[in-house]
């Protein structure tokens, strides 16, 4: 008896169920794709007309996790590469994840690992000015049109001078390349925190991705089924059920696809030729145990700290908690892990946003004769499940494993 499966009884292309797979068409995101593409239309028009090249615009793409933002950006850049090939012009695209990056210095270092073949790790021991100059020199060497696709751009927080330097570097004489920044953010308030010059450098171009509804999720699942599964390998009842459940929860295509993939995996493990509702229900039960952890990893850094703050307060029976109380714990966490804290007003917005993930419950309370109206927040899931999820996130592990000890220092 072998430990490993070699017979894919229901699958024909499992890769189509992964985050890396980019479909030929993006269901339900036509308008958003067109908006992203518009940032490059003036450039492609002038190249085609053999006129002086118009620089591409930069654009911010925002929305909750699992809404197709990264897939849409990749789709547009793939199409842009094909267009430039036909035009016989130079295009250089660099996809860079800013996960765990929170300073300009770290971000420039990571950019250099993409621009310099000999640089395998972000450089250390240099000044930011020296790293910037190296980046500008490499951009001059690369030339043509350069697109930086920054995933999780919101991790830069208020450190947004890099965005200004890249978007306006040619105008300021730092390099000759035409540079565009496509920034993807799970933080829908990120653009509000940009400095005036950084916001202006993006020419006010921004596109927001709303959560998918059940019909949209069903069309996405049916598309994946056609590519990933053998003909007739999924019963008709599975896609609409998965879509309806996910739409009520987060509206995340990632979550719906993960549920579909797990259902198929269970069918394969059983040696079954068809994914049934029984497989689906088992998948749903198994994924519920890891769902909170998955949602945590999908959150922005500051959303994570807000949620952890609320979980710590709940372990001490201090919820529902007012924003001011949550903010005091949030600040302590930010200082502990070395991140620049946001304002209390921004944290209140983030607590409300976490409500849409079904991770918090936020209510507005009237102050009566004692004062004005205020917001109070509490966890949606149990504090234990949230802390278990954070125990797998390295930088918060010591806090999640000793909540009372950490709270005593706040």
N, C-alpha and C positions, 0 to 999 in steps of 0.2 A: 504493500500500500504506500502510495506517495503522499507527501505532505502538501504538494503543490498542484494547483489546477492547471491543466493545459488545454482543456476543451471549453471554449467560450460558447456556451450553449445558446445564449441570447444575444451576445454582442457581435458586431462586425467591425466597429471602429470606436473603441472606448475613448480614444483621445478627444473625440467630439464632446465628451462630458467633462472635460477639464477646463480650467480657467484660461489656459494658454491658447485654446482653439479659437480661431477667428472665422466666423461663418462668412459665406459669400454675400449674404444679405442679413441685415439686422432688423428683425421684426419690431414694430412699434416704436422705432427710434429714427424714423425718416427725417423729421424736422430737426432733431438735435444733430444728426449727422450732417445735414445741410448747413447748419449754423457753424459747426466746426470747420467744414470745408470752405466756407465763405472767407475764412481768415487767410486763405491762400489764393483766392481767385484772381486778385489783382496781379499777383506774381506770375501765375501761369498764363494770364492774358498777355502780359507784356513780353514774356519769353517767347510765346507763340508768334507775336507780331514782330519779333526781332527788334523791339524797342528797348529803351533803357529799363532795366529791371526794377520793378516796384518791390519794395521789401514786404515780406509777409507780416501779418499781424500776429500778436500773441493773444491767447485766449485762455480763460479759466473755465474748467468743467467741474460743476459741483453737484452733489446729491448724496443720498445715503448709500451705504455699501450694497453691492449686488444689483445696481440699477443699470448696468451696461455702460458705465462711463469709460472704463479702460478699454473694453471691447470696441466701443465706438471710436475712440481715439486711434486705436491700432488699425481699425478698418479704414479710417480716413487716410492715415499715413501710408498704408499699403497701396491705396488707390493713387495717392500723390506720387509715390515712387514709380508706379506704372506710367503715370502721365509724364513725369520728367524723363523717363527712358524714351518715350515716344518723341519728346521734344529735343532729345539729345543734350540735355542740360544736367549740371551737377546738383544732386541733392544728397545730403547726409543727415540721417536721422539717428538720434541716440535716445533710447528708452532707459531712464534712470529712476530707480525706486529711492525715495527719500525716507523710507521707513527707518526709524532710529536715528535720523539726521535732524538736528535742531539748531544748527548754526551755519552761517555762511561759510565758515572755514571748512567744516565737514563736507558741505555740499560741493564746494569748489574742488576739494580733494577727490571726491567721488567722480566729478566730471573729468578730472585729469586721468583717472583710470580708464576712461572711455576714449579720451582724445590721444593719449600717449600709449603706444603698444608696449613700451618698456616699463610702464608704471602699473604694477599689479595690485598695489595697495595704496590707499590715500596717503599722500606725503605728510610727514610731521617735521617739526623743527624749523619751519619757515614762517615768515609773517604772512598775514592775509594779503597784503599788497604784493608780495613776491609770488604767491600762488595765483593771484588775479593776473599778473603780468604773464606768467607761464600759460594760463588759459587763453589770454588774448593772442599770444604768439602762435599757439596751436590753431586757433580759429583762423588766423591769417594764412597758415599753411594749408588748412583744409579748404577754405574758400568756398565760393558758390553759395548755395542756400543751405542753411543748417537749422534743423529743428530739434530742440530739446524737449522730449516728452517726460515731464516730471510726474511720476505717480506719488500720491500722498504728499503733495506740495505743501499742505497745511502744517506739516511738521516743522516748517521753517518758522512758524509763528510770526513774531514781529521782526525777525531777521530777514528782511526782504530786499536788502540792498543788491543782492545778487540778481534778482529779477529785473531791477532797474538797469544794472550794468549790462546784462545780456540783451535786453530789449532796446536799449538806447546806445549800446557800445559803438555801433557803426557811426551814428550821428555825432558821437563825441570823439571820434577819431581813434578809438581803442583797437579796432580791427576792421577789415574790409568785407568780411563775410556778411551775408544777409541772415540774421538770426531771428528765429521765432521760438517762443516758449508756449508749449501746450501743458498747462498745469491741471492735474486731476486731484480733486479734494473731496473727502467724505464730510468735511465741515462746511455746512451751507452758509456759515457766517464768516468764512475765511476772508472773502474780499472786503468785508467791512473793517477788518483789522489791518489791511494794507496801508502803508504810508501813502500820502498824497502823490508823491512822485512815482512810486511803484504802481499805484492804481492807474495813474495817467498813462504810464508806459504800456499798459494793456489796452489802451484806446477804448476802454469801457466794454470790451468784448467779453461776454460771459454767457454760458448756457447752463441751465439747471435741469437735472434729470429727476422727474417726479417718480414716486414708487409705481411699479407696475400694478395694474389691476388684474383680476382673474382671467379675463379674456386674453390680455396681452401675454400673461404667463403661460396660458395654454398654447398659444401660437409658438412661443419659444420652445416649450417642451416638445411639441409635435415636430418642430424643425430638427431638434436634437435626436429625437427618436428615429426619424427618417435616415439620419446619417450614422448614428451610433448603434442601432439595434437591427437585427435581422428582420425581414418582412414578417409581420404578424406576431412578433415576439413580445408585444406589450398589449394587454387587453385594453379596450377602449375606455374603460372606467378610470384607469390610473391617471392619465394626464389632467382631466378636469378636477379630480379630487386633489391631486398635488397642488394644482394652481389655486384652487379655492382655499385650501388650508394656508398656503404661503401668503396669499393676498391679504388674509385676515391678520397675519402675524407681521411680516416686515415688507411684503411686496418685493422681495429680493429674488431675482432670477437665480443667483448663486445657490440660495437655499433650496429652491424648487428643483434645480438640476441635481444638487447633492442628494436630495430625497429620491429622485428617479434613479440615479446611479447606484445608490445603496440597495434599492429594490432589485435592480438587475444583478447586483453582486450576490445577493441572497439567493436569487433564482439559480445562478451559476453554481453556487456552493451546494445547492440541493440537487444539481444535475437536471433541473427543469428546463424545458424548451420555451416556456412562456412566462412572462412576468405577470402575476395575478394580483388581485387586491389583498390576498393573504400575505404575499411578499411585501407589498406596499405597507401594510399595517405593521408588519414586523420591523420594517425599515424606519417607520415613524417612531416606534417605541425605542429603538436603539439610538436614533439620532437625538431624541429628546434629552438623553443623558449628557450629550456633548454640545447641545445647542447653545447654552449660555456661554460656554467657552469659545465657541465659534463666533458668537456675536461680539464678545470682548475683543478678539483679535481683529475684527472688522472695524472697530471704533478708532477714532483719532486718539492721539496721546492724551489730549486734554479731556476728551470724553471719557477715556479710561480712568483718569484720575478723579473725575467727578463721580463716576459710578463706584469706584473703590472708596471714596470718602463716605458715600451714603451707606455702603455695606459696613464700614467700620462703625458708623454711628448706630446702625441697626443692631450690631452685636452688643452695644451698650444700652439698648432700649431707648435710644434718643431720637427715634423717628415716630411720626413725621417730623422733619426738621426744616427750619426756615433756611432760606438761601444763605443768610449771614453765617449760620452755624456750619453748613456744608462748606462754605467758602474757607472758613478757618482751617478745616481739616484738609481741604484741597491744597491750600497754600503750603501747609506742612509737608504734604506729599511731594509737591513740585520742588520744594527746597531740598528734600531728601534725595530725590532722584536726579536733581540738577537741571530742571527745566524752568524757563522763565514763566511766571504765572500770568494769567489773564486777569481782567477786571472782574469784579463781583457781578456786574451787570451781564457780562458775557457768560459767566458761569450759570446764571439763572436761565439764560437762553438755552444753554447746553443741557441743563436738567430737563427742560421742556422738550428738547429734541430727543433725549433718551426715552421719553415717554412713547415716542413713535416706534421705538424698537421693542416695546413691551418690557423694558428693563426697569423703568421707574413709573411712578404714579405721582403726578404733580397737580396740586389743587390750589386754587386761589381762595384765600380766606379773608373775610372782612374783619377789620381791626376794631370795629365798634368804638366805644368811647376811649379805648386805650391807644388808639392810633389808626393809621391808614391800612388799606388792604395790603396783603403780603402773600407770597407763595410758600407752600410747604411741600416737601417731597419725601417719598418713601420708595423702597424697592418693590419691583414687581415680583421677581423670583425670590427665593429664600436667600438670606445672607450667606448661608453655608455654600450654596451652589455657586454664588458669585465669587466668594473667596477661594473656592476650589478652582474656579476658572483662572483667577489671578495668580494662583500658586504655580501655574505653568508659564507665567510671563515673568521672565528672569528678573527684570528691574523692580518688580513689585513683590517678588516671592517672600522676602523677609518681612514685609508689611502684612501681607495676607496671612502668613503663618503665625504672626504674633499681634493680632489686632489690638488687644487691650494694652499691651506694652507700648505700641506706637501711640495710641490715643492718650496715654498718660503723659506723653511728652508734648502734646499739643497745647 
